[in-house]
Amino acid sequence: MKFNRESAKTESRQRLIDAATEAFMEEGYSASIDRIAERAGVARQTVYNQFLDKKDLFSEVANRAADTILVPLDGDGTDIRTQLIQLGVGLRQRILGDEGVAIFRTLIAEAPRLPALAQAFFEKGPGRTLVRLTSFIDRAMDDRKLRRDDPQFAAEMLISMLDGFENSRRMLGVSTFPSDEEQNRITQIVDAFLRAYAPERT
């Protein structure tokens, strides 16, 4: 019986996070608790049984969004170009997808009022991706697959190349880069990065 209660509580919590994600995507932080409860098919009190307040619920939504932004870099022997292209595909799908853009918009709007939440989101999502990519690039520089330079600067530059201008388009809701050209654009960006950091000839 205890297991069933715990399972039901976990399922209810997940439904609330899913419903809150949809509500915040559509309405921003102004989405009401009543609206979220209605979407989840639960009573208003159930929300407060699971979360302290709307800020606590939004924090869970932001944490989940941050988790989805993390992109693996495994160093599994695949050549560096292929791995960076895979990184580019995963990163752009997560950051420039509908959910990623909507959550970023909401966080940016609320950052002055909820700075700790915005900082936590950055550290858990984009910040950790930067740390992983910096480490990957540092190893590639040690292996002389890339020219030795500041690995964090190189990582930040690559992320900016993959994310920057298209992110501006998406955030502002203007026309986006054609999806059928997405793979080619990512490949162009990675190749430009690799040319910039090509190992020096000996």
PyMOL commands that place a pseudoatom at each C-alpha (Angstrom):
pseudoatom trace, name=CA, resn=MET, resi=1, chain=A, elem=C, hetatm=0, pos=[0.000, 0.000, 0.000]
pseudoatom trace, name=CA, resn=LYS, resi=2, chain=A, elem=C, hetatm=0, pos=[2.846, 2.377, 0.859]
pseudoatom trace, name=CA, resn=PHE, resi=3, chain=A, elem=C, hetatm=0, pos=[4.465, 1.645, -2.507]
pseudoatom trace, name=CA, resn=ASN, resi=4, chain=A, elem=C, hetatm=0, pos=[1.220, 2.468, -4.309]
pseudoatom trace, name=CA, resn=ARG, resi=5, chain=A, elem=C, hetatm=0, pos=[0.896, 5.773, -2.437]
pseudoatom trace, name=CA, resn=GLU, resi=6, chain=A, elem=C, hetatm=0, pos=[4.490, 6.722, -3.244]
pseudoatom trace, name=CA, resn=SER, resi=7, chain=A, elem=C, hetatm=0, pos=[4.018, 5.746, -6.878]
pseudoatom trace, name=CA, resn=ALA, resi=8, chain=A, elem=C, hetatm=0, pos=[0.843, 7.815, -7.132]
pseudoatom trace, name=CA, resn=LYS, resi=9, chain=A, elem=C, hetatm=0, pos=[2.577, 10.782, -5.502]
pseudoatom trace, name=CA, resn=THR, resi=10, chain=A, elem=C, hetatm=0, pos=[5.480, 10.544, -7.963]
pseudoatom trace, name=CA, resn=GLU, resi=11, chain=A, elem=C, hetatm=0, pos=[3.093, 10.285, -10.912]
pseudoatom trace, name=CA, resn=SER, resi=12, chain=A, elem=C, hetatm=0, pos=[1.090, 13.268, -9.662]
pseudoatom trace, name=CA, resn=ARG, resi=13, chain=A, elem=C, hetatm=0, pos=[4.275, 15.306, -9.262]
pseudoatom trace, name=CA, resn=GLN, resi=14, chain=A, elem=C, hetatm=0, pos=[5.401, 14.481, -12.785]
pseudoatom trace, name=CA, resn=ARG, resi=15, chain=A, elem=C, hetatm=0, pos=[2.000, 15.429, -14.224]
pseudoatom trace, name=CA, resn=LEU, resi=16, chain=A, elem=C, hetatm=0, pos=[2.229, 18.760, -12.435]
pseudoatom trace, name=CA, resn=ILE, resi=17, chain=A, elem=C, hetatm=0, pos=[5.711, 19.459, -13.776]
pseudoatom trace, name=CA, resn=ASP, resi=18, chain=A, elem=C, hetatm=0, pos=[4.563, 18.556, -17.297]
pseudoatom trace, name=CA, resn=ALA, resi=19, chain=A, elem=C, hetatm=0, pos=[1.492, 20.763, -16.967]
pseudoatom trace, name=CA, resn=ALA, resi=20, chain=A, elem=C, hetatm=0, pos=[3.520, 23.626, -15.501]
pseudoatom trace, name=CA, resn=THR, resi=21, chain=A, elem=C, hetatm=0, pos=[6.043, 23.379, -18.340]
pseudoatom trace, name=CA, resn=GLU, resi=22, chain=A, elem=C, hetatm=0, pos=[3.259, 23.746, -20.898]
pseudoatom trace, name=CA, resn=ALA, resi=23, chain=A, elem=C, hetatm=0, pos=[1.644, 26.594, -18.975]
pseudoatom trace, name=CA, resn=PHE, resi=24, chain=A, elem=C, hetatm=0, pos=[4.889, 28.524, -18.501]
pseudoatom trace, name=CA, resn=MET, resi=25, chain=A, elem=C, hetatm=0, pos=[5.758, 28.009, -22.181]
pseudoatom trace, name=CA, resn=GLU, resi=26, chain=A, elem=C, hetatm=0, pos=[2.430, 29.499, -23.258]
pseudoatom trace, name=CA, resn=GLU, resi=27, chain=A, elem=C, hetatm=0, pos=[1.807, 32.139, -20.598]
pseudoatom trace, name=CA, resn=GLY, resi=28, chain=A, elem=C, hetatm=0, pos=[5.160, 32.819, -18.976]
pseudoatom trace, name=CA, resn=TYR, resi=29, chain=A, elem=C, hetatm=0, pos=[5.549, 33.045, -15.224]
pseudoatom trace, name=CA, resn=SER, resi=30, chain=A, elem=C, hetatm=0, pos=[2.132, 34.675, -14.955]
pseudoatom trace, name=CA, resn=ALA, resi=31, chain=A, elem=C, hetatm=0, pos=[0.490, 31.254, -15.473]
pseudoatom trace, name=CA, resn=SER, resi=32, chain=A, elem=C, hetatm=0, pos=[-1.743, 30.661, -12.462]
pseudoatom trace, name=CA, resn=ILE, resi=33, chain=A, elem=C, hetatm=0, pos=[-1.634, 27.733, -10.062]
pseudoatom trace, name=CA, resn=ASP, resi=34, chain=A, elem=C, hetatm=0, pos=[-5.298, 27.097, -10.837]
pseudoatom trace, name=CA, resn=ARG, resi=35, chain=A, elem=C, hetatm=0, pos=[-4.521, 26.851, -14.541]
pseudoatom trace, name=CA, resn=ILE, resi=36, chain=A, elem=C, hetatm=0, pos=[-1.638, 24.477, -13.913]
pseudoatom trace, name=CA, resn=ALA, resi=37, chain=A, elem=C, hetatm=0, pos=[-3.740, 22.279, -11.628]
pseudoatom trace, name=CA, resn=GLU, resi=38, chain=A, elem=C, hetatm=0, pos=[-6.484, 22.163, -14.261]
pseudoatom trace, name=CA, resn=ARG, resi=39, chain=A, elem=C, hetatm=0, pos=[-4.013, 21.110, -16.938]
pseudoatom trace, name=CA, resn=ALA, resi=40, chain=A, elem=C, hetatm=0, pos=[-2.661, 18.367, -14.671]
pseudoatom trace, name=CA, resn=GLY, resi=41, chain=A, elem=C, hetatm=0, pos=[-6.148, 17.164, -13.783]
pseudoatom trace, name=CA, resn=VAL, resi=42, chain=A, elem=C, hetatm=0, pos=[-5.624, 17.643, -10.049]
pseudoatom trace, name=CA, resn=ALA, resi=43, chain=A, elem=C, hetatm=0, pos=[-7.038, 19.859, -7.314]
pseudoatom trace, name=CA, resn=ARG, resi=44, chain=A, elem=C, hetatm=0, pos=[-5.341, 23.154, -6.465]
pseudoatom trace, name=CA, resn=GLN, resi=45, chain=A, elem=C, hetatm=0, pos=[-4.396, 21.799, -3.029]
pseudoatom trace, name=CA, resn=THR, resi=46, chain=A, elem=C, hetatm=0, pos=[-2.514, 18.938, -4.679]
pseudoatom trace, name=CA, resn=VAL, resi=47, chain=A, elem=C, hetatm=0, pos=[-0.092, 21.476, -6.125]
pseudoatom trace, name=CA, resn=TYR, resi=48, chain=A, elem=C, hetatm=0, pos=[0.666, 22.791, -2.640]
pseudoatom trace, name=CA, resn=ASN, resi=49, chain=A, elem=C, hetatm=0, pos=[0.969, 19.242, -1.306]
pseudoatom trace, name=CA, resn=GLN, resi=50, chain=A, elem=C, hetatm=0, pos=[3.825, 18.740, -3.785]
pseudoatom trace, name=CA, resn=PHE, resi=51, chain=A, elem=C, hetatm=0, pos=[5.417, 22.199, -4.001]
pseudoatom trace, name=CA, resn=LEU, resi=52, chain=A, elem=C, hetatm=0, pos=[5.855, 25.086, -1.585]
pseudoatom trace, name=CA, resn=ASP, resi=53, chain=A, elem=C, hetatm=0, pos=[4.632, 27.719, -4.041]
pseudoatom trace, name=CA, resn=LYS, resi=54, chain=A, elem=C, hetatm=0, pos=[4.725, 28.693, -7.716]
pseudoatom trace, name=CA, resn=LYS, resi=55, chain=A, elem=C, hetatm=0, pos=[8.392, 29.647, -7.465]
pseudoatom trace, name=CA, resn=ASP, resi=56, chain=A, elem=C, hetatm=0, pos=[9.221, 26.146, -6.211]
pseudoatom trace, name=CA, resn=LEU, resi=57, chain=A, elem=C, hetatm=0, pos=[7.254, 24.593, -9.083]
pseudoatom trace, name=CA, resn=PHE, resi=58, chain=A, elem=C, hetatm=0, pos=[8.920, 26.865, -11.631]
pseudoatom trace, name=CA, resn=SER, resi=59, chain=A, elem=C, hetatm=0, pos=[12.289, 25.888, -10.192]
pseudoatom trace, name=CA, resn=GLU, resi=60, chain=A, elem=C, hetatm=0, pos=[11.512, 22.233, -10.925]
pseudoatom trace, name=CA, resn=VAL, resi=61, chain=A, elem=C, hetatm=0, pos=[10.530, 23.124, -14.492]
pseudoatom trace, name=CA, resn=ALA, resi=62, chain=A, elem=C, hetatm=0, pos=[13.767, 25.088, -14.920]
pseudoatom trace, name=CA, resn=ASN, resi=63, chain=A, elem=C, hetatm=0, pos=[15.819, 22.216, -13.472]
pseudoatom trace, name=CA, resn=ARG, resi=64, chain=A, elem=C, hetatm=0, pos=[14.312, 19.775, -15.929]
pseudoatom trace, name=CA, resn=ALA, resi=65, chain=A, elem=C, hetatm=0, pos=[14.946, 22.194, -18.791]
pseudoatom trace, name=CA, resn=ALA, resi=66, chain=A, elem=C, hetatm=0, pos=[18.556, 22.577, -17.658]
pseudoatom trace, name=CA, resn=ASP, resi=67, chain=A, elem=C, hetatm=0, pos=[18.995, 18.804, -17.677]
pseudoatom trace, name=CA, resn=THR, resi=68, chain=A, elem=C, hetatm=0, pos=[17.801, 18.625, -21.288]
pseudoatom trace, name=CA, resn=ILE, resi=69, chain=A, elem=C, hetatm=0, pos=[20.380, 21.204, -22.364]
pseudoatom trace, name=CA, resn=LEU, resi=70, chain=A, elem=C, hetatm=0, pos=[23.289, 18.989, -21.313]
pseudoatom trace, name=CA, resn=VAL, resi=71, chain=A, elem=C, hetatm=0, pos=[24.896, 17.439, -24.382]
pseudoatom trace, name=CA, resn=PRO, resi=72, chain=A, elem=C, hetatm=0, pos=[27.180, 14.399, -24.091]
pseudoatom trace, name=CA, resn=LEU, resi=73, chain=A, elem=C, hetatm=0, pos=[30.755, 14.433, -25.359]
pseudoatom trace, name=CA, resn=ASP, resi=74, chain=A, elem=C, hetatm=0, pos=[32.063, 10.938, -24.866]
pseudoatom trace, name=CA, resn=GLY, resi=75, chain=A, elem=C, hetatm=0, pos=[35.515, 10.918, -26.437]
pseudoatom trace, name=CA, resn=ASP, resi=76, chain=A, elem=C, hetatm=0, pos=[34.724, 7.410, -27.699]
pseudoatom trace, name=CA, resn=GLY, resi=77, chain=A, elem=C, hetatm=0, pos=[37.374, 7.392, -30.428]
pseudoatom trace, name=CA, resn=THR, resi=78, chain=A, elem=C, hetatm=0, pos=[35.123, 9.030, -33.018]
pseudoatom trace, name=CA, resn=ASP, resi=79, chain=A, elem=C, hetatm=0, pos=[36.987, 11.752, -34.912]
pseudoatom trace, name=CA, resn=ILE, resi=80, chain=A, elem=C, hetatm=0, pos=[36.727, 15.240, -33.436]
pseudoatom trace, name=CA, resn=ARG, resi=81, chain=A, elem=C, hetatm=0, pos=[34.791, 16.684, -36.384]
pseudoatom trace, name=CA, resn=THR, resi=82, chain=A, elem=C, hetatm=0, pos=[32.044, 14.069, -36.084]
pseudoatom trace, name=CA, resn=GLN, resi=83, chain=A, elem=C, hetatm=0, pos=[31.780, 14.576, -32.312]
pseudoatom trace, name=CA, resn=LEU, resi=84, chain=A, elem=C, hetatm=0, pos=[31.515, 18.352, -32.632]
pseudoatom trace, name=CA, resn=ILE, resi=85, chain=A, elem=C, hetatm=0, pos=[28.849, 18.043, -35.316]
pseudoatom trace, name=CA, resn=GLN, resi=86, chain=A, elem=C, hetatm=0, pos=[26.903, 15.703, -33.007]
pseudoatom trace, name=CA, resn=LEU, resi=87, chain=A, elem=C, hetatm=0, pos=[27.328, 18.278, -30.232]
pseudoatom trace, name=CA, resn=GLY, resi=88, chain=A, elem=C, hetatm=0, pos=[26.011, 20.993, -32.551]
pseudoatom trace, name=CA, resn=VAL, resi=89, chain=A, elem=C, hetatm=0, pos=[22.946, 18.989, -33.507]
pseudoatom trace, name=CA, resn=GLY, resi=90, chain=A, elem=C, hetatm=0, pos=[22.080, 18.176, -29.892]
pseudoatom trace, name=CA, resn=LEU, resi=91, chain=A, elem=C, hetatm=0, pos=[22.757, 21.684, -28.615]
pseudoatom trace, name=CA, resn=ARG, resi=92, chain=A, elem=C, hetatm=0, pos=[20.663, 23.438, -31.257]
pseudoatom trace, name=CA, resn=GLN, resi=93, chain=A, elem=C, hetatm=0, pos=[17.796, 20.977, -30.876]
pseudoatom trace, name=CA, resn=ARG, resi=94, chain=A, elem=C, hetatm=0, pos=[17.644, 21.620, -27.143]
pseudoatom trace, name=CA, resn=ILE, resi=95, chain=A, elem=C, hetatm=0, pos=[18.313, 25.354, -27.001]
pseudoatom trace, name=CA, resn=LEU, resi=96, chain=A, elem=C, hetatm=0, pos=[16.527, 26.395, -30.187]
pseudoatom trace, name=CA, resn=GLY, resi=97, chain=A, elem=C, hetatm=0, pos=[13.581, 23.996, -29.910]
pseudoatom trace, name=CA, resn=ASP, resi=98, chain=A, elem=C, hetatm=0, pos=[10.164, 25.323, -28.898]
pseudoatom trace, name=CA, resn=GLU, resi=99, chain=A, elem=C, hetatm=0, pos=[10.471, 24.282, -25.245]
pseudoatom trace, name=CA, resn=GLY, resi=100, chain=A, elem=C, hetatm=0, pos=[14.017, 25.579, -24.881]
pseudoatom trace, name=CA, resn=VAL, resi=101, chain=A, elem=C, hetatm=0, pos=[13.154, 28.968, -26.364]
pseudoatom trace, name=CA, resn=ALA, resi=102, chain=A, elem=C, hetatm=0, pos=[9.984, 29.325, -24.283]
pseudoatom trace, name=CA, resn=ILE, resi=103, chain=A, elem=C, hetatm=0, pos=[11.739, 28.481, -21.005]
pseudoatom trace, name=CA, resn=PHE, resi=104, chain=A, elem=C, hetatm=0, pos=[14.630, 30.828, -21.817]
pseudoatom trace, name=CA, resn=ARG, resi=105, chain=A, elem=C, hetatm=0, pos=[12.168, 33.647, -22.527]
pseudoatom trace, name=CA, resn=THR, resi=106, chain=A, elem=C, hetatm=0, pos=[10.441, 33.092, -19.208]
pseudoatom trace, name=CA, resn=LEU, resi=107, chain=A, elem=C, hetatm=0, pos=[13.710, 32.878, -17.277]
pseudoatom trace, name=CA, resn=ILE, resi=108, chain=A, elem=C, hetatm=0, pos=[15.095, 36.022, -18.875]
pseudoatom trace, name=CA, resn=ALA, resi=109, chain=A, elem=C, hetatm=0, pos=[11.923, 37.913, -18.016]
pseudoatom trace, name=CA, resn=GLU, resi=110, chain=A, elem=C, hetatm=0, pos=[12.039, 36.727, -14.393]
pseudoatom trace, name=CA, resn=ALA, resi=111, chain=A, elem=C, hetatm=0, pos=[15.828, 36.862, -13.845]
pseudoatom trace, name=CA, resn=PRO, resi=112, chain=A, elem=C, hetatm=0, pos=[15.810, 40.334, -12.208]
pseudoatom trace, name=CA, resn=ARG, resi=113, chain=A, elem=C, hetatm=0, pos=[13.183, 39.114, -9.702]
pseudoatom trace, name=CA, resn=LEU, resi=114, chain=A, elem=C, hetatm=0, pos=[14.490, 35.557, -9.293]
pseudoatom trace, name=CA, resn=PRO, resi=115, chain=A, elem=C, hetatm=0, pos=[18.271, 35.919, -9.766]
pseudoatom trace, name=CA, resn=ALA, resi=116, chain=A, elem=C, hetatm=0, pos=[19.160, 32.835, -7.727]
pseudoatom trace, name=CA, resn=LEU, resi=117, chain=A, elem=C, hetatm=0, pos=[16.913, 30.655, -9.879]
pseudoatom trace, name=CA, resn=ALA, resi=118, chain=A, elem=C, hetatm=0, pos=[18.382, 32.074, -13.089]
pseudoatom trace, name=CA, resn=GLN, resi=119, chain=A, elem=C, hetatm=0, pos=[21.908, 31.494, -11.761]
pseudoatom trace, name=CA, resn=ALA, resi=120, chain=A, elem=C, hetatm=0, pos=[21.092, 27.910, -10.757]
pseudoatom trace, name=CA, resn=PHE, resi=121, chain=A, elem=C, hetatm=0, pos=[19.619, 27.227, -14.198]
pseudoatom trace, name=CA, resn=PHE, resi=122, chain=A, elem=C, hetatm=0, pos=[22.718, 28.589, -15.905]
pseudoatom trace, name=CA, resn=GLU, resi=123, chain=A, elem=C, hetatm=0, pos=[25.102, 26.580, -13.744]
pseudoatom trace, name=CA, resn=LYS, resi=124, chain=A, elem=C, hetatm=0, pos=[23.167, 23.340, -14.140]
pseudoatom trace, name=CA, resn=GLY, resi=125, chain=A, elem=C, hetatm=0, pos=[22.514, 23.628, -17.891]
pseudoatom trace, name=CA, resn=PRO, resi=126, chain=A, elem=C, hetatm=0, pos=[24.605, 25.955, -20.086]
pseudoatom trace, name=CA, resn=GLY, resi=127, chain=A, elem=C, hetatm=0, pos=[27.371, 26.199, -17.488]
pseudoatom trace, name=CA, resn=ARG, resi=128, chain=A, elem=C, hetatm=0, pos=[27.869, 22.444, -17.235]
pseudoatom trace, name=CA, resn=THR, resi=129, chain=A, elem=C, hetatm=0, pos=[27.784, 22.086, -21.020]
pseudoatom trace, name=CA, resn=LEU, resi=130, chain=A, elem=C, hetatm=0, pos=[30.541, 24.718, -21.214]
pseudoatom trace, name=CA, resn=VAL, resi=131, chain=A, elem=C, hetatm=0, pos=[32.637, 22.863, -18.620]
pseudoatom trace, name=CA, resn=ARG, resi=132, chain=A, elem=C, hetatm=0, pos=[32.284, 19.586, -20.533]
pseudoatom trace, name=CA, resn=LEU, resi=133, chain=A, elem=C, hetatm=0, pos=[33.124, 21.163, -23.875]
pseudoatom trace, name=CA, resn=THR, resi=134, chain=A, elem=C, hetatm=0, pos=[36.106, 23.025, -22.377]
pseudoatom trace, name=CA, resn=SER, resi=135, chain=A, elem=C, hetatm=0, pos=[37.473, 19.739, -21.030]
pseudoatom trace, name=CA, resn=PHE, resi=136, chain=A, elem=C, hetatm=0, pos=[36.906, 18.011, -24.380]
pseudoatom trace, name=CA, resn=ILE, resi=137, chain=A, elem=C, hetatm=0, pos=[38.697, 20.785, -26.288]
pseudoatom trace, name=CA, resn=ASP, resi=138, chain=A, elem=C, hetatm=0, pos=[41.536, 20.862, -23.745]
pseudoatom trace, name=CA, resn=ARG, resi=139, chain=A, elem=C, hetatm=0, pos=[42.143, 17.131, -24.290]
pseudoatom trace, name=CA, resn=ALA, resi=140, chain=A, elem=C, hetatm=0, pos=[42.022, 17.612, -28.068]
pseudoatom trace, name=CA, resn=MET, resi=141, chain=A, elem=C, hetatm=0, pos=[44.637, 20.361, -27.731]
pseudoatom trace, name=CA, resn=ASP, resi=142, chain=A, elem=C, hetatm=0, pos=[46.820, 18.078, -25.598]
pseudoatom trace, name=CA, resn=ASP, resi=143, chain=A, elem=C, hetatm=0, pos=[46.501, 15.398, -28.303]
pseudoatom trace, name=CA, resn=ARG, resi=144, chain=A, elem=C, hetatm=0, pos=[47.441, 17.995, -30.941]
pseudoatom trace, name=CA, resn=LYS, resi=145, chain=A, elem=C, hetatm=0, pos=[44.147, 17.572, -32.727]
pseudoatom trace, name=CA, resn=LEU, resi=146, chain=A, elem=C, hetatm=0, pos=[43.586, 21.299, -32.166]
pseudoatom trace, name=CA, resn=ARG, resi=147, chain=A, elem=C, hetatm=0, pos=[46.030, 24.196, -31.881]
pseudoatom trace, name=CA, resn=ARG, resi=148, chain=A, elem=C, hetatm=0, pos=[46.896, 24.969, -28.261]
pseudoatom trace, name=CA, resn=ASP, resi=149, chain=A, elem=C, hetatm=0, pos=[45.035, 28.016, -26.989]
pseudoatom trace, name=CA, resn=ASP, resi=150, chain=A, elem=C, hetatm=0, pos=[42.678, 28.924, -24.153]
pseudoatom trace, name=CA, resn=PRO, resi=151, chain=A, elem=C, hetatm=0, pos=[40.233, 25.963, -24.187]
pseudoatom trace, name=CA, resn=GLN, resi=152, chain=A, elem=C, hetatm=0, pos=[37.438, 27.805, -22.380]
pseudoatom trace, name=CA, resn=PHE, resi=153, chain=A, elem=C, hetatm=0, pos=[37.561, 30.698, -24.825]
pseudoatom trace, name=CA, resn=ALA, resi=154, chain=A, elem=C, hetatm=0, pos=[37.462, 28.194, -27.698]
pseudoatom trace, name=CA, resn=ALA, resi=155, chain=A, elem=C, hetatm=0, pos=[34.477, 26.397, -26.117]
pseudoatom trace, name=CA, resn=GLU, resi=156, chain=A, elem=C, hetatm=0, pos=[32.601, 29.657, -25.553]
pseudoatom trace, name=CA, resn=MET, resi=157, chain=A, elem=C, hetatm=0, pos=[33.279, 30.711, -29.143]
pseudoatom trace, name=CA, resn=LEU, resi=158, chain=A, elem=C, hetatm=0, pos=[31.994, 27.424, -30.576]
pseudoatom trace, name=CA, resn=ILE, resi=159, chain=A, elem=C, hetatm=0, pos=[28.823, 27.541, -28.467]
pseudoatom trace, name=CA, resn=SER, resi=160, chain=A, elem=C, hetatm=0, pos=[28.263, 31.138, -29.565]
pseudoatom trace, name=CA, resn=MET, resi=161, chain=A, elem=C, hetatm=0, pos=[28.716, 30.178, -33.200]
pseudoatom trace, name=CA, resn=LEU, resi=162, chain=A, elem=C, hetatm=0, pos=[26.208, 27.331, -32.848]
pseudoatom trace, name=CA, resn=ASP, resi=163, chain=A, elem=C, hetatm=0, pos=[23.688, 29.295, -30.827]
pseudoatom trace, name=CA, resn=GLY, resi=164, chain=A, elem=C, hetatm=0, pos=[24.027, 33.044, -31.235]
pseudoatom trace, name=CA, resn=PHE, resi=165, chain=A, elem=C, hetatm=0, pos=[22.344, 34.529, -34.288]
pseudoatom trace, name=CA, resn=GLU, resi=166, chain=A, elem=C, hetatm=0, pos=[19.736, 31.809, -34.663]
pseudoatom trace, name=CA, resn=ASN, resi=167, chain=A, elem=C, hetatm=0, pos=[18.913, 32.215, -30.983]
pseudoatom trace, name=CA, resn=SER, resi=168, chain=A, elem=C, hetatm=0, pos=[18.218, 35.906, -31.601]
pseudoatom trace, name=CA, resn=ARG, resi=169, chain=A, elem=C, hetatm=0, pos=[15.844, 34.983, -34.397]
pseudoatom trace, name=CA, resn=ARG, resi=170, chain=A, elem=C, hetatm=0, pos=[14.016, 32.450, -32.259]
pseudoatom trace, name=CA, resn=MET, resi=171, chain=A, elem=C, hetatm=0, pos=[13.776, 34.678, -29.180]
pseudoatom trace, name=CA, resn=LEU, resi=172, chain=A, elem=C, hetatm=0, pos=[12.301, 37.500, -31.230]
pseudoatom trace, name=CA, resn=GLY, resi=173, chain=A, elem=C, hetatm=0, pos=[9.941, 35.217, -33.131]
pseudoatom trace, name=CA, resn=VAL, resi=174, chain=A, elem=C, hetatm=0, pos=[11.182, 36.231, -36.559]
pseudoatom trace, name=CA, resn=SER, resi=175, chain=A, elem=C, hetatm=0, pos=[11.773, 33.851, -39.460]
pseudoatom trace, name=CA, resn=THR, resi=176, chain=A, elem=C, hetatm=0, pos=[14.059, 30.991, -38.526]
pseudoatom trace, name=CA, resn=PHE, resi=177, chain=A, elem=C, hetatm=0, pos=[16.804, 29.228, -40.426]
pseudoatom trace, name=CA, resn=PRO, resi=178, chain=A, elem=C, hetatm=0, pos=[15.239, 26.641, -42.801]
pseudoatom trace, name=CA, resn=SER, resi=179, chain=A, elem=C, hetatm=0, pos=[15.147, 23.259, -41.055]
pseudoatom trace, name=CA, resn=ASP, resi=180, chain=A, elem=C, hetatm=0, pos=[16.179, 21.396, -44.210]
pseudoatom trace, name=CA, resn=GLU, resi=181, chain=A, elem=C, hetatm=0, pos=[19.460, 23.356, -44.181]
pseudoatom trace, name=CA, resn=GLU, resi=182, chain=A, elem=C, hetatm=0, pos=[20.120, 22.826, -40.469]
pseudoatom trace, name=CA, resn=GLN, resi=183, chain=A, elem=C, hetatm=0, pos=[22.630, 19.999, -40.833]
pseudoatom trace, name=CA, resn=ASN, resi=184, chain=A, elem=C, hetatm=0, pos=[24.592, 21.880, -43.459]
pseudoatom trace, name=CA, resn=ARG, resi=185, chain=A, elem=C, hetatm=0, pos=[24.723, 25.009, -41.283]
pseudoatom trace, name=CA, resn=ILE, resi=186, chain=A, elem=C, hetatm=0, pos=[26.021, 23.025, -38.281]
pseudoatom trace, name=CA, resn=THR, resi=187, chain=A, elem=C, hetatm=0, pos=[28.686, 21.388, -40.457]
pseudoatom trace, name=CA, resn=GLN, resi=188, chain=A, elem=C, hetatm=0, pos=[29.755, 24.785, -41.803]
pseudoatom trace, name=CA, resn=ILE, resi=189, chain=A, elem=C, hetatm=0, pos=[30.087, 26.160, -38.261]
pseudoatom trace, name=CA, resn=VAL, resi=190, chain=A, elem=C, hetatm=0, pos=[32.128, 23.185, -37.024]
pseudoatom trace, name=CA, resn=ASP, resi=191, chain=A, elem=C, hetatm=0, pos=[34.401, 23.280, -40.071]
pseudoatom trace, name=CA, resn=ALA, resi=192, chain=A, elem=C, hetatm=0, pos=[35.015, 27.010, -39.557]
pseudoatom trace, name=CA, resn=PHE, resi=193, chain=A, elem=C, hetatm=0, pos=[35.889, 26.328, -35.911]
pseudoatom trace, name=CA, resn=LEU, resi=194, chain=A, elem=C, hetatm=0, pos=[38.266, 23.520, -36.860]
pseudoatom trace, name=CA, resn=ARG, resi=195, chain=A, elem=C, hetatm=0, pos=[40.006, 25.735, -39.415]
pseudoatom trace, name=CA, resn=ALA, resi=196, chain=A, elem=C, hetatm=0, pos=[40.469, 28.416, -36.761]
pseudoatom trace, name=CA, resn=TYR, resi=197, chain=A, elem=C, hetatm=0, pos=[42.052, 25.898, -34.384]
pseudoatom trace, name=CA, resn=ALA, resi=198, chain=A, elem=C, hetatm=0, pos=[43.842, 23.707, -36.903]
pseudoatom trace, name=CA, resn=PRO, resi=199, chain=A, elem=C, hetatm=0, pos=[47.055, 22.246, -35.435]
pseudoatom trace, name=CA, resn=GLU, resi=200, chain=A, elem=C, hetatm=0, pos=[50.174, 24.157, -36.339]
pseudoatom trace, name=CA, resn=ARG, resi=201, chain=A, elem=C, hetatm=0, pos=[52.351, 22.485, -38.944]
pseudoatom trace, name=CA, resn=THR, resi=202, chain=A, elem=C, hetatm=0, pos=[55.683, 21.293, -37.640]
for i in range(1, 202): cmd.bond("trace and resi %d" % i, "trace and resi %d" % (i + 1))
show_as sticks, trace
zoom trace
